[in-house]
Amino acid sequence: MHRPDPSGLIEQAKGMIMLMCTCDAEQAFAALREVSRHTQVTLHDVADVIVASGTRTVLTTVDEDTARRIRREVRLRIFGAFEK
């Protein structure tokens, strides 16, 4: 089980991944964890980048270089994993 997410960012990011990849919540969370591990960025910050990218909001937790690395990993590890 994972820690509570008071801001709801992780749940929002999971929902966005589920919508785009047609996967379930468990797969979406596993994908978020994988990106977090590969980028060495907290799960919350990975979720922040995903939500900000999808909603065109301003990032508050990471710098632009880190956000760029996260977005690259999302494309490779999340969207690439669910392509058929």
C-alpha positions in Angstrom: 0.0 0.0 0.0 1.2 3.5 -0.7 1.2 6.6 1.5 -1.8 9.0 1.4 -1.7 11.7 -1.1 -3.3 14.7 0.5 -3.1 16.9 -2.6 -4.6 14.2 -4.8 -1.9 14.6 -7.4 -1.0 11.0 -7.6 -4.6 10.0 -8.0 -5.0 12.6 -10.8 -1.9 11.3 -12.5 -3.1 7.7 -12.2 -6.4 8.7 -13.8 -4.7 10.5 -16.7 -2.5 7.4 -17.3 -5.5 5.1 -17.1 -7.4 7.2 -19.6 -4.5 7.5 -22.1 -3.3 3.9 -21.8 -6.5 2.0 -21.1 -5.0 0.3 -18.0 -6.2 -0.2 -14.5 -5.3 1.8 -11.4 -2.7 -0.8 -10.2 -0.9 -0.7 -13.6 -1.0 3.1 -13.6 0.5 3.3 -10.1 3.2 0.7 -11.0 4.1 2.9 -14.1 4.3 6.0 -11.9 6.6 4.1 -9.5 8.8 3.0 -12.3 9.3 6.5 -13.7 10.0 7.7 -10.2 12.7 5.1 -9.7 14.3 5.7 -13.1 14.4 9.4 -12.7 15.2 9.4 -9.0 12.4 11.9 -8.4 9.7 11.4 -5.8 6.5 9.9 -6.8 4.6 13.1 -5.9 6.9 15.2 -8.1 6.5 12.8 -11.0 2.7 13.0 -10.6 3.0 16.8 -10.4 4.8 16.9 -13.8 2.2 14.6 -15.4 -0.8 16.6 -14.1 0.9 19.9 -15.0 1.6 18.7 -18.5 -1.9 17.5 -19.1 -3.5 20.6 -17.6 -1.0 23.3 -18.8 -0.5 24.5 -15.2 2.8 25.8 -13.8 5.1 23.4 -12.1 5.9 24.2 -8.5 8.0 21.2 -7.3 10.7 20.6 -9.9 12.9 22.6 -12.3 12.4 22.5 -16.1 15.3 20.1 -16.7 13.9 17.6 -14.2 10.4 17.9 -15.7 11.9 17.3 -19.2 13.6 14.1 -17.9 10.3 12.9 -16.3 8.3 13.6 -19.5 10.9 11.6 -21.5 10.6 8.6 -19.1 6.8 8.8 -19.2 6.9 8.6 -23.0 9.3 5.6 -22.9 8.1 3.7 -19.8 4.4 4.4 -19.6 3.1 5.1 -23.1 5.6 2.7 -24.7 4.7 -0.1 -22.3 1.0 0.1 -23.3 1.4 0.4 -27.0 0.2 -2.5 -29.0 
